[in-house]
Amino acid sequence: MATSIRPSKLADSVADHIQRLITEGALRPGDRLLAERELSEHLGVSRPSLREALTKLVGIGLLNVDSNGAAFVSEVIGESVRDPLLLLLKSPDGLLNYLEFRSITEGAASALAAARASDLDREAIKKHFDRMGAAQRRDDAEAHAAADADFHMAIYEASHNLVFVHIMRSLEEVQRSDVSFNRKAIYDAYGKDTVLFEHHRTIYDAIMARDPERARDAAQLHVNKLLETVRDAAEAEKRLQVSLRRLQKSDLVASTRKKTLRRKTRP
């Protein structure tokens, strides 16, 4: 159904309407807006008023316009948060720091989602949970990881806390990489996917039951278990690297001793 805008200054109200869609997370970085004619008809405004509104949004950095005149939500939104974190995750402790952060936010967002989720939010959470279940039954790791990330993002959106939504949206690339890494570590640790899926079932059931306390506890337990498993995997890798370095050093020392012994035994 078309949305009709009727304010005092039309162009400003159109700009405010589109800006609200961006700040509420309905429009995401990279989303392409409808062509000018279609968008003006959808909003019920003239094309000159629409152009003025888009120019205003481009001026404040919320939209970009390409050489063909197509308007896109700016990809720059969220980069100031996301890019330093992407660099951080390349450090040995970066992923662990990120999981510690998630152990706090995930519980809070799940509790808010249990209390605030609309029927549409609950449908979205159910859809992604069902996708996880189907992927788990097929033993499809890639599909499971994608559904996992969408499930958690749907919970953040259902929290109706816009700070949560924008922070996690800006970190979505990190989260998707993190989910894939976590799932592999869990699979290696437990040998089957049902552990991870049952974590999500507990979170899902609590949100659907509108039980904030149980949703918070389930989400925190889930991420804390991931943190524990990933930490154990990282420690095991560190020990392996130490062992490999010792072996290399041992080889070098043995070679040096042989040369020393040869020199000492010469007449």
N, C-alpha and C positions, 0 to 999 in steps of 0.2 A: 504494500500500500504506500502511495507517495506521501512524502512528508512535506507539508506546506509551512513555509516560514513567513510570519507576518509581524516584524518589529518596526521600531521607529526608523532606524537607518538600515535598509535592507542588507546592504553589503556587509555591514558590521555584524548583523545577526547571522548571516550565512556563515561568516568566518567564525563566529562564536560557536555555532552549531557543529561545524566540522572540527573545530578545536576540541570541543567537548567529546566528540566521538574518539578523538586521538587520546585525550587524557584519560578517558574511561577504559581505553584498551580495545574498543570496538574496531578501530582502524589501527593496523600494526605497521611498523616500519617496513617499507617496501611495497605496501599495498598500492595498487593503481586505482585511481578514481575513475568513475565513468567518464566517457567523452563529454565534452562541454555541453552539447545539445541534450544528451540524455540526462546529465546531472542537473541542468537547469530545469528540465521538465519534472524530474523526480522531486526537486526541492520547491517547485512552483515559483521560480523567480526568473527574471529576465537574464539573458546571457551577459549583458554589460554589468549587471549587479554581481553575477557569479564571478566574472573575470576580476572585478575589483576585490572581491572576497579572497579569491585564490592568490592574487598579488599580495594581499596583506599577509596571508599565511606563509607565502614564500619569503616575504621580508623578515618574518620572525623565525624562520628556519624550520617550520613544521612541515612544509611541502617543498618538493623540487619539481621543476618542469623540464622535460627533455626537449630535444631539438624538434620533435614532432608535435609539441604542445601538450603531451600527456602529463598529467599531474600525479605524483607519487608521494606517499608519506615518507618523510625524510629518513634515510637509513642512519643518519647521524644521531638520532634519538637513541639514547642508551649507550652509545659508544664510550662516553666518558667513564661509565661504570664497567662496561664489558671488557674493553681492551686491556686495561691494567690487570684485570683478573685473568684473562687469557694468558698473559705473560707470567703471572704468579703461578698458574697451574703447571708451568714448565719447570718449576722448582720442585725439589724432592718432597717438601712438606705442603705444597700448594693444594693438592687434592684433599689432604687431611684437613687443612684449614677450612676449605670450602664445605666439607661434610660437617664439620663442627658448626659452621654457620647454618647449614640446612637443618641440623638437629634442633636448633632453636626455632627457626622460621616455620618449619614443616608442621610442628606441633601446634603452634599458634594459628596458622592458616587453616589447619584441619578443624580445630575447635570453632573458629569463626564460620567455616563453611557449614559445619553441622548446625550452627545456630541461624545462619543467614541465607543459606542457599535457596534460590527460587526453584520452581518446578523445572524451568529450562536448564538451570545449573545442574540440577540433580539428573536430568536426562543426559546431559553431556558427560557427567562423571560416570554414569552407568554405561554409556556407549563405549567409553575408553576402557572401563573395567571389563566389559564383555569382550572387547578386542584382545585384551591381555589373556583372558581365559581361552579364547580360540587359538591364539598363538602358542600358549603353553601346551595345549592339547596336540598341536601340530609339531611341537618342539622347534618352533621357528624363532631363533634367538633375535634376529634383526627386527622382526615384526613385534616381538615382545618388548624390546627396548624402546621402540617408537611409541607403542601404546602406553608404556610405563611413563615416558616423559609427558605425553599428552594428558594422562590421568592426573599427574601431579600439577600440571599447569591448570587443568580444569578446577582443581581444588583451590589454587590460589585465586582464580577468577571468581569462584563461588564464595570466597571470603568477603568479597565486596570491599576490600581494603586496597585502594588504588596505589598506595606505596608498595605493598607486596606485589601487586600485579605488574607494575612497571619495573621494579627491581628484578623480578624473576623473568619477565619478558626479555629484559636486556641481557640476562644471563642464560637465555634459553639454549644457545649454542653450547655453552659450558655444561648446562644441565644434561643435554642430550648425550654429550660425550661422557659425562660423569655416570649417567645411567648405564650406558653400555659397559663402561669399565667396572662398575659395581656388580652388574649382572654376571660378568665373566668371573669376578672374584668369588661371588656367592656360589656360582655353579662349580667352580674348582674346589671350593671348600666343602660343599655339601653333596656334589655329584648329581643333583637333580634340581629342577626349576620350581618344584612345589613349595619350597621354603619361601622364596621370594614372592610367589603368587599368594600364599596364605597371609603374608604380611599385608599385602594390599587388600585382601578380602576383609581382614579385621578393620582396616581403616574405612573401607567402603561401607561395611555393615554399620559402623558407628555413625558415619555421616548420614546414611539413609535413615537411621533410627533417631536422628536429630539429638545425639548425645555428645555434646561438646567435650566433656571430660574424657570419655572413652576414646573419642576421636583423637584428642591431643595425646593421650598416653600411647595409643596404637601407632601414631605417626612418629613420635619420639623413639619408641622402641624399634621401629623399622629402621630409621636413619642411624640410630646408635649401633644397631647390629651391622649395618653396612660399614659404619665407621670402624668398628672393631675388626671386621673381616678384611677391609682394605688395609688397615694398619698392620694386621698380621701378615698380609701378603707383601706389604712394603718391607716389613722387618725381615721376612724370609728372603726377599730379593737382596737386601743389604748384606745378610749373612752369606748368601751365595757369592756376591761380588767380593767380599772379604776373603772367602776361601779361594776364589780364583786368583786374587792378587797374591795371596800367600803361596799358591802353587807356582805362579810366575816368578816370585822372588826366590823360592826354593830352587827352581831351575837355574836361576842366575848364580846363586851362591854355590851350588854344586859345580857349575862350570868353572867358577873362579877357583874353587878349592883344587880342582883337577889340574888347572894350569900351575897353581902354586906348588902342588906336589911334584909335578914334572920338573919344575925348576930346581926344587930341592934335591932331587935324585940324580941330577946331572953330575958327571965326574968333574 
